[in-house]
């Protein structure tokens, strides 16, 4: 039977009810119920180590149910809060006749103290060595005590929430299976289970969740992702009914079509909040239309993603075919927002957004540049200075504490070091980024001009249009910021810090070192760009930048709501340290 599932990253119960209403209206069969507040306690063990940030938002069984043996090591109050919220979600699901799905990561790493007291429980090392300051170990699920602990915890979880389907990520983000090739440090684990074939291990792992569900009184399906293709054939013949690997069962491959954005790390318009992607949604709706026997996942970025929701409501299962059909549907949808007279103009905006997006979609390596750099390296709020290592704590901690960098402070000071990976740096990287920016900017500027006209003329949709106009402008600022970072750091990387400043001018207009003039141009543009971001954020009546729900829940993965305060601090620090560049480059100004 075809599954139609809805997912959205919210832990708010009021928003969850809205999602359930939407799921019912769309004819969905399942709704994800496993969303959690970030498990800040994992990061608080050592705030200087950024690696736990990959797992803070990922649900795991022990974030709901803490077995007796783990109570000395894991916070039971946090688990109870999650479980209580889950019970309320289940009541909402029953009200709307929906089934629950669990999307999480297992087996997830446990605190080191667990393994000191229970050495035989230690499973594989599962961290990414360049991105973590210490080792992280998942438990060995082939250990009988660990396995029993998992089965009983899953059973308790399923008694509260009868999850019909478990979608599990492994070998990533702080989780992993013993002796698996996909583990970041390489195949590793305890000797006690090394002899177990990969196929048996995977089936044993999947069976944990089905056994727990059976104890709770029902049958569940479970799929595990991130098993390498060359390992899958060994496991496929052993799979039991309801089990799958990378969406493959013993009999066939289970295909799932997607509408929306499930992997926000690859969303090129992030961290702008819900910038319209209607052209993308239209293509996805057509693909779904052509594969009606495949399962369907509708992944929203936010419960208030009004344009996507309206489009899916109107055209799910009724999407016309071909390019002409796609644009006919988009024009019809645009008319609902701005009327038939202005519909073509809005469609052109949506089309231009997709063209801009296409200029940047190649800039990813385990995450898009605007996530790994703009957010994880705090590009928007960190100052452009000559000697970042000399900044005082009050000038640095506000961004350094939320910067994903597990290597040396020298690495952290390099703005293009993206989680120990400098794939955009150097002259060639700068050229490639600038080519993308130069091609995208005319299209983005045109989209902004059209959206401005629409927001001034269209009546009933003005709130939507004005918000989208601010988001387009913010997107432009984010692109400029990334380009400025690359140009700035490339100059610093090609500067010999041990050299005395020299006059390298070739004509009277330069009067010193051309690099000093270039750096000042970049800094001026970045300060002006930052001022525009501040203005846009202050104008917005609803959030246009993805932020945490509170300052206390700020993580490496998201900015805090007080981002304007930090943007202003950035400008002040840059102005205070502007003259530091004369220690590197000759200037005749005194």
N, C-alpha and C positions, 0 to 999 in steps of 0.2 A: 504494500500500500504506500502511495506517495506521501512523504512527510513534507509539510510546509512549516518551517520554523521561523521564529522571530527572535532576534537578539538585539540588545542595546546596553551599553555600559553605564547602567545607573543602579545605585543601591537605595534610591529613594522610593519609599512605598507608594506615595501619591503618584509619582511618575510611572511606577510599575503597573498601577491600576489602569492608567491611560494606555500603556502598552498592551495590556490584556484586552481592553476594549478594541484596540486597533487590530490585534491578532484575530479576534473573533470576527470582526468585520471583513478582514481579508481572507477568511476561510482557512486560517492557519490551524494546524493540529498540535503544534508544540510551541512553548515559550521558554526561553532560557530563564532559570530561576536561581542560578548560582553566583550572581554578582555579589561582591563584598566591598566593604570599605577597606582601603589599603592597610595591610598588616604592618603598621609602623614599628611594632616591637621587633620585627626581624632586622630592620635597619638600625634601630636604636642601640643594638648590641655594639656596633662600631660605626658611627656616622661617617667616619673617614673612608669606609669601604663602600663604594657605590654599587657593588654587584647585586645585593639583595633587591635593588630597585626593579630588576627584571621580574621579580616574583611577587612584589607587594600586592599587585592587583589580581594575581592569578589565584582562583579558588583551589584549595586542596582539601582532602577529607578531614585532616586534623585541624583545619581552621574552623570546622563546625563541631566535630566530635573529638574530644581529647581523651584517649584511653587512660585508664588508671595508671599504667606504667609510665605515661608521658606527662602526667600532671605536675611533677616537680620541674619540668623544663618548658612547658608551653602554657600560655595564658588562658585559663579557663573562662575568664570573664569575657574576653574577646570572642571566644568560640560560642559562648552562650548567647551573646548579642547577635552573632550571625545566625545561629540556629533559630532564635526567636523570630528574627526577621524572615527567615526562610519559611517558618510555619505560617506567618501571615501571608506570604506570597502564595503558599499552597492553597490557602483559603480563597484567595482571589482567583487562582487557576480553576478551582472546583466550581466557583460561581459562573465562570465563563466556559466551562467544559473543555479546558485545555490540558495538555500533558506537559510535564516538566522535563527539561533537558539540563544536563550538567556539563559545562564547558570549563575544564580546569587543567592542571598540570600535576602529574604524578610519575613515579614516586618522588616527592619533594624533599629537599634537604632538611635535615634536623640539626638542632644545636649540637656543637661539639661535645658538650657535657653528656649527652645521651650515650655517645659511643665510648666515652671514658668509663661510664658505669656499666655499659652493655657492649663490650668490644665485638662480640660476634654479630651485632646488628649492623655494623658499618658496611655499607655497600660501596658503590662506585664514587670516585671523585667526579663531580659534575660541574665545576665552575669553568669559566673561560679564563685561563691563566693570566692573560694580559689585561683582563678587565676586573680582576678581583685581587684584593690585598691579602686574602687568606684562602685556604682550601675549604671547599664545601662538599659534603658527602651526603648522598641519598641513602636511605636504608636499603638493605638487601632483601628484596621481597621473596627470595628463595629460602630465606631463613624461616623455619617453621614458626618461631615466636612472633616474628614481624608479620608474617602472612596472617596468622590468626588474629593479631591485633588489627590489621587492616580489614579483614573480613567482618569482624565484629563491629568496627567503627562504621563501615559502609552499611551494615544492617541497621544500626541505630539511625544513621542518616536517612536511609530509605524508609524507615518507619515514620519519620517526620515528613519527608518529601519523596513520594514514589517516582523517582527519576526514571523515565522510560528509556532514556538514551544518555550514555556517558561519552563525551568527546574529550579525549585526553591527549595532551601534548607531553612528550617526554624527550630526554636527551637535550634539553635546552632550558634556559632561564632558571637554573638551579634545581634541575631534576634529571633523573636518568636511570636506566636499567644497567645492571651489572654486565660487564664484558661485551658492551655494545660498541660497534665501530663508530657510531655517530656521536659518542661522548667527546666533548671538546678536548680533554687531556689525552684522548686516545682510549683504546679498549683497555678497561681496568676493572678491578673488583676484588673481592676476597677469594682466596684459594678454595674455600669451602664449596663454592658454587661454580668454579671455573669449568668443571667437567660437563655442566648442563648445556645441551645444545640450544642455540638461539631460539629455535622454533618452540621448544618446550618452555623456555623462559617467558616468551611473549604470551603464549597461551595461558600459562600459570598466572601471569599478571592480569590478563583480561578476565580470567575466571574469578579473580577476587571480587570484582564488582558484580558479576552475575550471582555468585554465591551469597553475597551480602543482600542483594535484592530478593533472592529466593527465601532467605530467612525472614525478610520483611513481608513475604507472601506474594511476590509477583515475579515475572520474567523481565529482564532488561537487556538492551543491546548496548554494546560498547565498541568504540573504535579508538585506536591509538595512532597518532601521527608522529612523524619524524623517525620512522624506521627506514634505514637505507634500503633501496630497491634490491640490492644483491642479498640482503638478509631475508626479505619477504618470502621468496620461494621456499625457504626452509620451514617457515611457519604456516604458510597457507594450507598445506595438506592436513595440518593438525588442528586447524580452527574448528571451534564448536559452533553450533547454531547461534546466531546473534552476535558473533564476534567478527571484527574486521581490522585490517591493517592498512593504513593510508587509504581507507574507504574501499579496500578490496576484501571480499569474502572468498571462501573456497570456490564457490560456483561462478562468481562474476564480480565485476567492478561496480560499486555503487556510486553513481554520479550525483553530485550536488551542484546545482546552478546557484549563483549568488546575485542578489540585488543589493547594492549599497557597498559598504566598506567594512569588512570584517577585520582586516589587518591595518589598523590606523598608522602603524609604523611606516607603511609604504604609501600613505595618502599624501600626495604632493602639495595639497593646499593647506595641510596642517602646518602650524598650530592655529590658523584661522578657524573660528568656530562655525561649522556648517555653511561654508561657502557653497553656493549652488553648483551642483554637478549634474544638471538635468540631461545634458547630452549623453553623459556616461550612463545614467539610469535608463535612458531610452534604448541604448544599445543592449543593455542587460535584459530589459523587458523583452526585446525581440529574441534574444537567445533563449530565454525561458519559454517563450511562445513556441519555439522550434523544437523544444525538448521536454514535452509535457509528461514524459514518463520518468524524468529525473526528479530527485528530491530538490527542494527549494529552500534556500536560506535568505531571509531578508534581514540585513544587518544595518541598523540605524546608528548614526554617530551620536544622536541625541533624541530624546522623546519629542522635542519640538522642531524636528526637521520637517517643517510644514510643506515645503515644495515637493520633496521626495515622497512624503506620505500621500499628498494629494495626487501625484502622478501615478503611484502604485495603485491607489484605490481606484482610479479611473481606468487604468489600462492593463492591470494584471489579468492575463487570460484573454485580453481583447486588443492586443497590440497589432497594428497593421504591419505587413511585411515590407522589406526593402528600404532603400534610402528615402524614396519619396514617402513611403508610409511612415518612416521615423519622423521626418520633418513635418508631415501632416499632423501627427500626434503632438509633437512639440508645439506647433502653431496653435492647435486646439487648446492645449494646456495653457499656453501663454495668454490666450484670449480670456480664459477663466480668471487670470490675474489682472490683466490690464485692458481687456476689451479687444474686439477684432481689429480696430484701427491701429492699435499700438503693438499688436501681437508679434508682427514680424520683427520689430525693433528688439523686443525681449528675447526672441529666439536667436537673433544675431548675438546678443550678449552671451547667452548660454553657449552658443557655438564658439565664440571667441575664448571663453574660459577653457573649453576643451583644447583649443589650439595652443593656448598658453601652457596648459598642463602638459601637453605632448612635448614641449620644449625642455621640460625638467624631469620627466619620469625616469630617465636613465641615470639620474644622480642618486643612486642608492647602493648601499653595501651593508646588508643586515638592517636596513632602515633608511629612510629617505634623508637627504642632506638637511631638509628643513626640520627634521626631527632630531637626528644625531648631532647637528650643529646648532641650529636655531634654539632648540630646547635643551638638549642634553649638555651642550657646552655653554649655555646661557648667553649666546651671541647678542640677544637683544639688549641685555642689561649690563654686560661686562664692559669695562672701559677699554678703549684703544690707547695703550700707553707703551712707552719705550722700554721700561724696566718693570714688568708686572711683579717680579720677585721682590721688589723693594716696597710694594704697597703695604701700608699698615693694615692690621687686622680689620679695623673699622672701614677700610677702603676695599677690602677684598672678600671678607667672609660671607657677605650677603650673596655673592654669586658662587664663590669657591665651594661652599658647603653643599651646593646643589649641582655641582658639576660632575659629570661622569668621567672620572679620571682616576685610575688605580695605580698609575705608574709614578714617576718622580714629579716633583714640583716643577721642574724644568719642562717636562712633558705637558703638565697642566697649564703652564704659562703660554704654550704654543696654541693659538686659537684653532689651528687646523688639525690638531691631534684629536681625532674622533674615536675615542675608546681604543687607544693604542694603534690606530690605523690612519695613516695620512694619505688617503687615496685621492684627495682633491688638491693637495699642495703643489708648490713649485710653479714654474713659469707655464708649463704645458697645462696644468690643472687650471690655472687662472685663465688662460686663453680659452679653454673649453667652456668654462663657466660663463665668461664674458660673451662668447658667441651665443650661448643659450639665452642670456639676459638680453642681448642686443636684438635677437630675433623675437623674443617674447614681449618686450616693452611696448612697441607700437600697437600690438594687438591688445595688450592689457589696457593701455591708455584709451584705445578706441572703445573698449568695453566700459570703462569708467565714464567716458563722455556720454555714451548712449544711456547708461544707467542713471546718470545725473538728469538727463532729459526726461527719462521715464518717471523718475521720482518727483519731478516738478509738475508733471502733467496728469499722471494716473491717479485716480481718486481713492478707490476702496483698498487698493493694495499698497498704499504709500508707506505704511510701516515696514512691510516686507522689503520694498524697493530701497528705502532709505537705509535699512540695515544691511542689505546686500551691497549697496554703494560703499558704505563704510568698510565692509569686509574686503571688497575689491581693492580699496585704497590701502588697507592694512596688508593685504597680500603683496601689493607693490612694494611696500616698505620692507617686508620680510625678504623679498628678492634683492632689493638694494642692499640691505644689511649683509646678506650672505656674500654678495659681490664685493662689498667694501671690506669684509673680513678677509677674503681671499687676496685681494690686492694689497691690503695692509700687511698681512703676515708674510706674504711673498717678498716684500721689500725687506722686512726684518730678517727673514731667513737668509737673504743674500747680503746681509750686512756683517762685517767683521767687527765684533764688539771690542776687540783688543786694539784696533787701529785708532790713532789720533784723528780727529775730524780734519778733513782736507778741503781745500777749494777746488772743486772739479767743474766749475762753471765754464761753459763754452762761449757765453756772451754776457754782456753787461746786465741783461735783464735777470739773470739767475742769481748772481752775487753770492756764491757759496757752493752748495751741493744740491744738485737737482733732486736727489732723493728727499731732501728736507721739504722742498716745495711739493713734491708728490704726496708725501705723508700728510702735510697740512691740508692739501686738497681733499684727501680721503677723510681726514678727521672732520673737516668742515661739512662735507656731505653727510657723514654719519651723524653728527650732532643735529643738523637740520632734519635728517631722516627720523631721528629719535624724537625730536620735538613734534613732528607730524604724528608719530605713533601715540604720543601722549595726548595730543589733541583728539585723535580719532577715538581713543579709549574713553576719554572724558565726555565726548559727544554721545557715545552709544547708550541707548536706553536699555538694551539687552546685551549680554556678553557677545563680543566679536572675537575674543581671543580665548582659546582653551585654557582654563585655569582650574586649580584645585577648588573644592567647595569651601575651604577655609585655609588660613595661613598655617594652621597646625598640620594640615594634610598635604602641604607642599612636598613634592618629591623631585628627584632628578627628572622624572618623566613629565612633569607639568609645572607651570609657573604658579606662584601664589596670587591671590586676588589683589595684593598690594603692589602689583607690577609697576604701576605709575610712579610710586615712590622710588622704586629702584631705578627706573629709567631716568628720573631727575638726578639721582645720586650719580649715575654713570656720567652724565654731562658735566656735573661739577668736578668729578675726579679727572676727567679728560682735560678740562680747562686748567685745573690746578697743576697738572703735570705736562702741560703743552711744551714748556721750555726744556724738558728733559731730553728732547730729541737733539738739542744742540751738543749734547755729550757724544753723539754718534755722527752727526752731520754738520759740516761747517755752515755757520750762518753769520752774517755781519750785523744782524739786529742784536741789540743788547738790552 
